[in-house]
């Protein structure tokens, strides 16, 4: 199954990718019946004073299904509620409990609203930080990719590469499927999921992230050759030759 064969144009397509990503790389199939969560949605709509957009409803259904099935697949903590102090519906709280991701109430009229970030200081005061993503689905897709070390599989690594343009060219030549979502250049085969984004320190450089299943001996050359630059690695050791 190839997930990233298109850039999602609607929230429905975005959610299809999210579900497939969980199924293929987390080995977890999560199905839900919307009717089972009507009371939760109704309570949140009453407290926020606004109908909930369909993409947010899907997020609620996913959270409730993960909790009830004992399959929490995210790095951070469940925390969906309306906060009047920031006039927003929170999506999640960071594991360190010092940051929220949330949807401003004024944006709930959009089917797939943008996500904003809010910092929490030592006194517990919540303050707006920045716009994190133009849509909820884009935020969730890139969030899941960022924590690819939580996927089931053989292993993977993160690496900083000096020449971003050259790296993208090499990966594009070796992978038949390439899409760009939220500034992430994503490459996928049956056994490899890789993505390239701007390096934090220098946009001319690239942050390369790779996750793979199966034997590392059969990985594409572009994956093997860049392993030597890895800054973090998980899974069994992979032998590489310096070139």
Backbone bond lengths (Angstrom), bond angles and torsions (degrees), N, CA, C in turn:
res aa  C-N    CA-C-N  psi(-1)  N-CA   C-N-CA  omega(-1)  CA-C   N-CA-C  phi
1 X - - - 1.460 - - 1.524 109.68 -
2 X 1.320 116.83 123.54 1.453 122.18 174.61 1.526 108.15 -102.34
3 X 1.317 116.30 121.88 1.463 121.75 -176.63 1.520 111.36 -88.09
4 X 1.344 114.76 -48.52 1.459 119.97 -171.68 1.528 110.94 -92.43
5 X 1.333 114.40 70.64 1.462 120.10 176.17 1.524 111.11 -109.80
6 X 1.341 116.50 7.73 1.460 120.93 -179.13 1.526 109.12 -162.56
7 X 1.318 115.60 156.41 1.456 121.06 170.68 1.519 107.73 -92.06
8 X 1.332 119.39 125.14 1.465 120.32 -175.78 1.524 112.02 -63.35
9 X 1.333 116.10 134.02 1.463 121.76 179.92 1.522 112.30 -101.63
10 X 1.335 117.14 -15.40 1.459 122.46 -178.75 1.524 108.99 -136.51
11 X 1.331 115.96 166.52 1.457 118.39 177.76 1.533 110.67 -66.05
12 X 1.341 116.78 -30.68 1.469 119.15 178.01 1.528 110.87 -63.37
13 X 1.332 116.37 -43.37 1.469 119.51 178.26 1.525 110.89 -67.15
14 X 1.334 116.33 -36.97 1.453 119.69 177.21 1.517 112.04 -62.88
15 X 1.331 116.86 -42.91 1.451 120.11 179.62 1.522 112.06 -70.76
16 X 1.315 117.73 -29.81 1.467 120.37 174.60 1.528 109.96 -62.37
17 X 1.338 116.95 -40.84 1.468 121.12 178.15 1.524 110.39 -65.95
18 X 1.340 117.32 -43.06 1.467 121.02 179.96 1.523 110.64 -58.89
19 X 1.329 117.35 -47.06 1.464 120.61 -179.56 1.526 111.42 -64.41
20 X 1.327 117.02 -40.88 1.464 120.49 179.12 1.530 111.62 -67.82
21 X 1.337 115.65 -35.50 1.461 120.17 177.86 1.523 110.84 -63.34
22 X 1.325 116.54 -42.59 1.459 120.76 177.51 1.531 111.11 -66.28
23 X 1.324 115.73 -39.06 1.466 119.69 -178.30 1.521 111.97 -68.72
24 X 1.336 116.81 -47.23 1.463 119.56 -174.68 1.518 112.72 -76.90
25 X 1.329 117.05 -46.00 1.457 119.66 -170.73 1.518 113.99 -100.50
26 X 1.332 118.77 -18.08 1.460 121.45 171.15 1.526 111.32 -102.55
27 X 1.329 117.02 -6.63 1.465 121.80 -177.35 1.528 110.77 54.91
28 X 1.337 115.56 43.25 1.457 120.04 -176.80 1.521 109.95 -137.30
29 X 1.322 116.26 118.57 1.459 121.44 177.31 1.524 108.51 -100.29
30 X 1.326 116.62 115.87 1.459 122.15 -177.04 1.519 109.35 -117.09
31 X 1.311 116.32 110.20 1.467 122.06 178.07 1.523 108.50 -111.77
32 X 1.323 115.57 150.85 1.462 118.82 179.72 1.516 111.31 -146.57
33 X 1.314 114.10 155.51 1.454 122.94 175.40 1.527 106.84 -108.46
34 X 1.326 116.84 120.60 1.458 120.88 -176.60 1.527 111.94 -57.00
35 X 1.308 117.11 -33.39 1.470 120.76 -177.55 1.526 111.94 -62.03
36 X 1.333 117.50 -25.46 1.467 120.61 -178.77 1.520 112.53 -70.94
37 X 1.336 117.26 -13.89 1.466 120.58 -172.72 1.521 112.56 -121.11
38 X 1.316 117.41 18.60 1.462 120.67 -177.29 1.522 112.28 -63.28
39 X 1.334 117.66 -38.54 1.457 120.50 -177.69 1.526 111.13 -66.41
40 X 1.328 117.03 -39.55 1.469 120.94 179.01 1.518 110.31 -64.96
41 X 1.326 116.66 -44.02 1.460 120.93 178.81 1.519 110.80 -64.03
42 X 1.336 116.79 -45.00 1.463 121.10 -179.21 1.526 111.58 -61.67
43 X 1.324 117.29 -39.79 1.457 121.24 179.26 1.526 111.17 -65.02
44 X 1.318 116.49 -42.03 1.462 120.51 -179.67 1.530 110.96 -69.80
45 X 1.322 117.12 -35.60 1.461 120.40 177.07 1.525 110.68 -66.65
46 X 1.320 116.82 -38.95 1.461 119.95 179.28 1.537 110.93 -65.65
47 X 1.325 116.26 -42.89 1.461 119.93 -177.62 1.528 112.16 -71.13
48 X 1.325 117.12 -34.81 1.463 120.20 -179.34 1.520 112.15 -86.29
49 X 1.336 116.62 -19.37 1.455 120.82 -177.24 1.507 113.09 70.69
50 X 1.346 116.15 26.86 1.464 120.18 -177.44 1.522 110.34 -148.61
51 X 1.336 118.03 142.23 1.471 119.92 170.44 1.531 109.99 -61.60
52 X 1.304 116.59 146.04 1.458 119.98 -179.67 1.519 110.37 -88.88
53 X 1.328 117.57 135.51 1.464 120.08 178.95 1.530 110.95 -68.73
54 X 1.322 117.42 156.92 1.471 119.84 -175.22 1.521 114.67 -61.25
55 X 1.330 118.00 -34.31 1.462 119.20 -179.98 1.524 111.14 -67.08
56 X 1.332 117.51 -39.58 1.465 121.07 176.22 1.523 111.06 -65.19
57 X 1.323 116.87 -37.84 1.469 119.40 176.82 1.532 110.58 -59.67
58 X 1.321 116.86 -42.76 1.466 120.17 178.17 1.529 110.69 -61.28
59 X 1.312 116.46 -38.55 1.467 120.20 178.56 1.533 110.82 -63.65
60 X 1.322 116.17 -41.74 1.462 120.51 177.40 1.527 110.26 -62.82
61 X 1.330 116.70 -45.76 1.466 120.44 179.95 1.530 110.79 -60.38
62 X 1.329 117.14 -42.34 1.459 120.95 179.86 1.528 110.23 -63.02
63 X 1.330 116.98 -46.93 1.459 120.27 179.86 1.518 111.80 -58.81
64 X 1.320 116.03 -48.90 1.464 119.85 -178.06 1.526 111.42 -62.81
65 X 1.329 116.40 -37.60 1.464 120.04 179.92 1.515 111.33 -68.81
66 X 1.340 117.79 -40.51 1.468 121.01 177.10 1.517 110.67 -62.08
67 X 1.325 116.64 -44.19 1.460 120.84 -178.06 1.527 110.86 -64.52
68 X 1.328 116.55 -48.01 1.469 120.57 -176.41 1.526 112.36 -68.17
69 X 1.336 117.01 -29.13 1.465 120.31 -179.03 1.531 112.53 -93.03
70 X 1.345 116.71 -2.41 1.466 120.22 -179.68 1.511 113.52 70.48
71 X 1.329 116.62 28.45 1.469 120.90 -178.62 1.531 109.59 -121.64
72 X 1.321 117.59 74.28 1.463 119.50 177.26 1.522 108.11 -83.09
73 X 1.328 116.88 110.19 1.463 122.35 -170.37 1.518 112.94 -102.62
74 X 1.330 117.46 8.71 1.453 121.38 -174.72 1.521 110.83 -109.52
75 X 1.315 115.65 155.17 1.456 120.44 -179.79 1.527 111.41 -73.28
76 X 1.343 117.06 -31.65 1.458 121.65 -172.99 1.525 111.86 -106.51
77 X 1.339 117.43 -175.28 1.458 121.37 -165.56 1.527 112.95 -102.88
78 X 1.324 114.71 146.42 1.463 122.52 174.11 1.531 109.49 -63.47
79 X 1.328 116.18 128.55 1.467 120.72 176.35 1.527 108.55 -164.53
80 X 1.318 116.37 76.43 1.465 121.85 179.77 1.522 108.46 -102.92
81 X 1.314 115.75 115.24 1.462 120.34 178.88 1.524 109.43 -164.91
82 X 1.325 115.66 162.41 1.461 120.50 174.53 1.519 108.10 -91.53
83 X 1.355 115.71 129.24 1.460 121.59 176.97 1.518 108.37 -113.11
84 X 1.329 115.91 116.42 1.464 119.72 -178.72 1.522 112.22 -70.82
85 X 1.359 117.56 -24.83 1.462 119.52 -178.45 1.525 112.64 -67.41
86 X 1.325 117.17 -26.89 1.467 120.35 176.53 1.527 111.81 -116.00
87 X 1.337 116.13 -0.27 1.471 122.67 179.59 1.526 110.26 52.21
88 X 1.311 115.60 54.37 1.468 121.03 -176.20 1.524 109.69 -152.22
89 X 1.328 114.67 157.11 1.465 121.97 173.49 1.518 108.43 -98.05
90 X 1.319 116.52 118.30 1.457 119.77 -179.35 1.528 110.13 -76.90
91 X 1.323 115.24 147.03 1.461 122.27 -179.64 1.519 112.22 -101.89
92 X 1.339 115.37 -40.56 1.448 122.24 -173.31 1.520 107.55 -163.17
93 X 1.321 116.22 155.58 1.456 120.56 170.46 1.520 108.26 -117.10
94 X 1.327 116.04 137.80 1.461 120.81 -178.27 1.526 110.34 -60.27
95 X 1.329 116.16 150.85 1.455 121.08 -177.34 1.517 113.74 -54.88
96 X 1.330 116.81 -31.56 1.467 121.17 178.17 1.531 112.11 -80.37
97 X 1.337 116.29 -3.02 1.460 124.00 177.81 1.529 112.62 60.90
98 X 1.321 116.40 34.76 1.460 119.91 178.12 1.532 112.91 -125.30
99 X 1.343 116.37 14.32 1.468 118.90 -178.19 1.521 109.43 -157.44
100 X 1.342 115.41 135.45 1.458 122.85 174.04 1.523 110.05 -110.22
101 X 1.333 115.64 148.94 1.465 121.74 161.83 1.525 105.92 -110.16
102 X 1.325 116.28 134.82 1.463 118.85 -171.68 1.518 111.61 -151.37
103 X 1.341 114.84 164.02 1.458 123.39 175.12 1.519 108.75 -111.69
104 X 1.317 117.16 121.74 1.457 120.15 177.01 1.530 109.43 -63.71
105 X 1.331 115.30 141.01 1.472 119.39 -178.29 1.529 111.10 -59.41
106 X 1.317 117.58 -34.44 1.463 120.93 -179.33 1.526 112.50 -64.93
107 X 1.342 116.53 -17.67 1.464 120.73 -179.17 1.528 113.29 -98.78
108 X 1.323 117.80 0.06 1.462 120.89 -176.96 1.528 112.94 -71.28
109 X 1.332 117.57 -7.30 1.457 120.51 174.95 1.521 112.17 -76.90
110 X 1.344 117.63 -13.18 1.459 121.92 179.81 1.528 109.59 -88.28
111 X 1.332 118.66 140.70 1.467 119.88 -178.23 1.525 113.75 -63.48
112 X 1.327 116.51 -31.16 1.471 121.32 -179.63 1.531 107.18 -134.68
113 X 1.340 117.74 75.72 1.462 121.49 -167.99 1.527 113.72 -68.99
114 X 1.342 116.04 159.99 1.463 120.49 177.04 1.516 111.97 -70.19
115 X 1.332 115.80 157.14 1.466 122.71 -179.29 1.525 109.09 -109.41
116 X 1.327 115.45 132.77 1.460 121.64 176.45 1.520 110.03 -114.47
117 X 1.332 115.31 153.62 1.457 121.14 178.50 1.519 110.96 -106.51
118 X 1.335 116.42 143.76 1.462 122.81 -178.33 1.524 108.89 -133.01
119 X 1.315 116.81 126.58 1.463 121.18 177.22 1.524 110.14 -86.61
120 X 1.327 116.53 153.14 1.463 123.36 179.05 1.523 107.24 -121.29
121 X 1.332 117.40 118.97 1.463 119.31 -177.61 1.529 110.86 -84.62
122 X 1.332 116.10 -178.23 1.464 120.38 -174.97 1.524 112.45 -65.69
123 X 1.331 116.91 -23.08 1.455 120.53 178.20 1.522 112.61 -87.47
124 X 1.337 116.56 0.64 1.449 121.33 179.54 1.518 114.09 86.29
125 X 1.317 117.64 6.28 1.464 120.66 179.38 1.519 109.56 -76.91
126 X 1.321 115.62 134.35 1.462 121.95 -178.16 1.524 108.92 -102.08
127 X 1.334 116.54 127.39 1.456 122.00 -178.18 1.521 110.48 -130.31
128 X 1.352 115.81 141.85 1.459 119.93 177.36 1.522 110.42 -61.74
129 X 1.322 116.23 137.95 1.464 121.36 -179.13 1.520 111.39 -110.51
130 X 1.368 116.65 -58.70 1.458 119.23 -176.35 1.518 110.47 -168.77
131 X 1.327 116.36 165.19 1.462 122.12 169.27 1.524 107.18 -77.00
132 X 1.311 115.52 124.14 1.459 121.15 -174.77 1.521 111.99 -93.75
133 X 1.348 116.46 -41.11 1.459 120.11 -175.77 1.524 109.56 -154.29
134 X 1.339 117.63 147.42 1.467 119.67 179.94 1.518 114.11 -72.73
135 X 1.332 118.52 -18.72 1.466 121.64 177.65 1.520 109.88 -144.32
136 X 1.317 115.26 156.17 1.465 120.40 177.36 1.522 111.09 -65.02
137 X 1.324 117.80 -42.09 1.470 119.46 -178.05 1.529 111.40 -65.44
138 X 1.344 117.34 -40.26 1.467 118.95 177.52 1.526 110.61 -63.36
139 X 1.312 116.48 -40.83 1.467 120.30 177.14 1.521 111.00 -58.62
140 X 1.327 117.50 -46.04 1.462 120.67 -176.42 1.524 112.04 -68.73
141 X 1.330 117.14 -39.11 1.466 119.95 179.12 1.520 110.05 -62.68
142 X 1.327 117.44 -49.45 1.463 120.24 -178.70 1.529 111.40 -68.90
143 X 1.327 117.35 -32.88 1.466 120.89 175.76 1.526 110.39 -60.78
144 X 1.324 117.22 -47.82 1.460 120.49 179.55 1.523 111.52 -62.51
145 X 1.324 117.19 -37.82 1.455 120.22 177.64 1.524 111.16 -66.17
146 X 1.324 117.39 -40.52 1.465 120.68 -179.03 1.520 111.97 -57.94
147 X 1.320 116.81 -32.52 1.462 120.87 -179.13 1.528 110.73 -106.54
148 X 1.320 115.50 43.98 1.470 121.01 -178.42 1.523 111.83 -64.11
149 X 1.333 118.40 -18.68 1.462 119.50 177.54 1.524 112.29 -66.27
150 X 1.342 117.08 -11.84 1.467 120.97 177.37 1.526 111.96 -89.30
151 X 1.323 118.11 -6.24 1.459 120.85 179.17 1.529 110.36 -69.81
152 X 1.341 116.23 154.41 1.457 120.86 169.78 1.522 108.46 -74.51
153 X 1.318 117.01 146.39 1.461 119.72 178.89 1.502 110.75 153.93
154 X 1.331 116.13 -167.38 1.460 121.35 -176.54 1.520 111.73 -85.63
155 X 1.336 117.12 -46.26 1.457 118.65 -177.45 1.510 111.86 179.38
156 X 1.317 114.62 -170.53 1.449 120.25 179.56 1.514 111.17 176.06
157 X 1.328 116.34 179.38 1.460 119.75 -179.12 1.520 110.71 -158.68
158 X 1.339 115.24 165.13 1.454 124.07 170.24 1.521 107.34 -119.62
159 X 1.327 116.73 143.01 1.460 120.41 -178.80 1.521 110.28 -148.47
160 X 1.318 116.37 149.09 1.460 122.20 173.79 1.523 108.31 -104.57
161 X 1.341 116.23 123.27 1.468 122.69 -175.14 1.530 108.92 -115.09
162 X 1.324 116.69 139.97 1.467 121.37 -172.09 1.523 113.65 -68.13
163 X 1.336 117.97 -39.41 1.466 121.22 -172.27 1.534 109.64 -114.60
164 X 1.315 116.51 99.75 1.469 120.89 -175.97 1.522 111.64 -65.33
165 X 1.318 116.94 -45.49 1.469 120.73 -177.21 1.522 111.37 -60.47
166 X 1.327 116.75 -43.86 1.464 120.57 -179.94 1.525 110.77 -66.57
167 X 1.325 117.06 -37.64 1.466 120.78 -179.94 1.525 110.59 -64.70
168 X 1.325 117.10 -44.76 1.460 121.01 178.39 1.523 110.38 -61.28
169 X 1.316 116.81 -40.24 1.470 120.58 179.61 1.522 111.34 -62.71
170 X 1.319 117.44 -43.53 1.465 121.53 -179.31 1.527 110.79 -65.56
171 X 1.326 117.77 -45.18 1.462 120.58 -179.52 1.528 111.18 -67.07
172 X 1.322 116.76 -37.79 1.468 120.06 178.28 1.523 111.21 -62.46
173 X 1.326 117.06 -35.60 1.467 121.22 -179.79 1.525 111.86 -70.19
174 X 1.334 117.69 -28.90 1.461 120.35 -174.20 1.528 114.49 -99.76
175 X 1.335 116.94 -14.69 1.455 119.59 -179.55 1.528 109.89 -113.41
176 X 1.322 117.59 130.35 1.472 120.03 -178.73 1.518 113.54 -73.81
177 X 1.359 118.13 -19.44 1.457 121.05 -175.78 1.526 109.39 -121.01
178 X 1.331 116.13 123.24 1.460 121.99 -179.19 1.519 109.09 -141.99
179 X 1.337 116.71 130.51 1.457 121.07 173.98 1.528 108.04 -137.69
180 X 1.327 116.02 161.59 1.464 121.63 175.29 1.528 108.01 -119.38
181 X 1.330 115.87 123.08 1.472 122.14 178.72 1.523 107.39 -133.90
182 X 1.322 116.28 120.27 1.457 120.20 177.65 1.513 114.48 58.79
183 X 1.336 117.65 34.09 1.455 121.13 -179.01 1.519 113.91 81.05
184 X 1.338 117.27 0.99 1.463 121.97 177.19 1.527 108.48 -95.78
185 X 1.317 117.31 121.23 1.464 122.58 172.79 1.529 106.27 -86.16
186 X 1.331 116.18 111.08 1.460 121.37 -170.58 1.526 109.89 -107.50
187 X 1.330 115.13 133.93 1.466 122.41 -178.73 1.522 108.04 -126.91
188 X 1.337 116.06 135.92 1.462 118.63 -174.82 1.517 111.26 -146.06
189 X 1.338 114.45 141.90 1.458 122.83 167.39 1.524 106.15 -130.45
190 X 1.302 117.76 -171.40 1.461 119.57 -179.94 1.525 112.04 -62.71
191 X 1.347 117.59 -30.60 1.462 120.49 -173.06 1.522 114.21 -122.21
192 X 1.316 117.61 3.99 1.464 120.32 -178.83 1.521 109.83 -135.33
193 X 1.326 115.87 137.10 1.452 122.50 170.56 1.528 106.71 -129.03
194 X 1.332 116.44 119.94 1.460 120.96 -178.51 1.521 109.10 -134.26
195 X 1.318 115.81 152.07 1.462 118.88 174.34 1.514 110.36 -148.41
196 X 1.328 114.37 152.00 1.462 123.07 -177.42 1.519 108.16 -124.54
197 X 1.312 116.05 133.10 1.458 121.44 176.50 1.526 108.87 -139.16
198 X 1.333 116.07 170.39 1.457 119.95 178.11 1.522 110.44 -61.10
199 X 1.343 115.75 140.32 1.461 119.90 172.23 1.520 109.45 -69.19
200 X 1.306 116.15 145.98 1.461 120.29 -177.59 1.528 111.43 -63.86
201 X 1.320 117.00 -35.29 1.458 121.02 -173.89 1.526 113.34 -86.08
202 X 1.338 117.64 -27.34 1.464 120.99 -173.18 1.527 108.08 -156.99
203 X 1.343 117.93 118.15 1.458 121.17 -176.52 1.524 113.41 -69.59
204 X 1.321 117.33 -12.50 1.470 119.88 174.08 1.526 110.58 -75.74
205 X 1.309 116.20 -21.72 1.454 121.55 177.55 1.524 109.58 -92.67
206 X 1.318 116.39 170.17 1.465 121.08 -177.38 1.517 110.81 -130.16
207 X 1.327 114.48 145.79 1.457 121.37 167.39 1.529 106.95 -98.91
208 X 1.313 116.74 116.23 1.460 122.77 179.13 1.518 108.85 -103.14
209 X 1.330 116.35 129.41 1.465 121.74 176.77 1.522 108.59 -125.25
210 X 1.330 116.12 135.16 1.467 122.06 -175.63 1.518 110.11 -133.76
211 X 1.325 116.18 135.99 1.458 122.17 169.81 1.523 107.29 -130.16
212 X 1.332 117.57 139.22 1.462 119.54 -179.02 1.519 111.04 -144.77
213 X 1.330 114.97 158.21 1.457 122.51 173.85 1.523 108.18 -124.66
214 X 1.305 116.19 159.89 1.460 119.62 -179.31 1.517 112.12 83.55
215 X 1.309 115.88 -168.60 1.457 121.10 -176.12 1.530 111.47 -71.79
216 X 1.330 118.16 130.84 1.461 120.07 177.24 1.524 113.12 -68.26
217 X 1.334 116.92 -14.96 1.472 120.34 -179.63 1.525 112.21 -65.50
218 X 1.329 117.73 -20.05 1.459 121.21 -176.13 1.528 112.91 -106.35
219 X 1.335 116.41 16.04 1.455 119.68 178.90 1.521 111.34 -72.95
220 X 1.330 118.64 150.83 1.472 121.16 176.35 1.526 110.89 -58.99
221 X 1.303 116.27 153.60 1.466 121.15 -178.44 1.529 111.63 -58.52
222 X 1.333 117.19 -37.89 1.465 119.06 -177.47 1.524 111.72 -63.08
223 X 1.334 117.13 -30.62 1.460 121.11 177.12 1.519 110.22 -76.13
224 X 1.305 117.44 -44.46 1.470 121.72 -178.01 1.526 111.23 -68.07
225 X 1.323 117.01 -42.88 1.463 120.48 -174.71 1.527 112.87 -66.69
226 X 1.317 117.28 -28.05 1.459 119.62 -177.61 1.523 113.56 -94.06
227 X 1.317 115.70 -0.66 1.449 118.96 178.52 1.526 111.75 -61.22
228 X 1.322 117.77 -32.13 1.461 120.74 -176.18 1.531 112.83 -65.71
229 X 1.341 116.32 -15.69 1.463 119.78 178.58 1.531 112.47 -92.57
230 X 1.325 116.23 2.33 1.460 119.40 -170.92 1.522 111.81 -60.63
231 X 1.347 113.06 141.11 1.451 119.54 175.27 1.516 110.95 -101.72
232 X 1.331 117.36 -23.99 1.459 122.14 175.20 1.519 107.81 -146.85
233 X 1.332 115.49 147.38 1.460 120.57 -175.56 1.514 109.33 -146.12
234 X 1.332 116.06 149.06 1.457 120.33 175.22 1.515 108.40 -140.77
235 X 1.322 116.90 153.38 1.457 120.91 -177.17 1.528 110.07 98.67
236 X 1.335 117.74 -177.47 1.459 121.18 -179.80 1.511 111.53 -67.72
237 X 1.299 116.95 154.38 1.476 121.54 -178.52 1.518 110.80 -61.66
238 X 1.311 114.92 143.62 1.459 120.48 179.13 1.524 109.23 -117.28
239 X 1.310 117.28 125.66 1.450 121.78 -179.93 1.530 110.02 -77.03
240 X 1.304 116.26 133.10 1.468 120.42 178.54 1.514 109.24 -136.42
241 X 1.311 115.71 155.44 1.456 121.35 176.44 1.512 108.66 -108.12
242 X 1.315 116.58 137.45 1.453 120.37 177.16 1.523 109.02 -76.57
243 X 1.332 117.27 137.58 1.466 120.92 179.22 1.522 108.89 -124.76
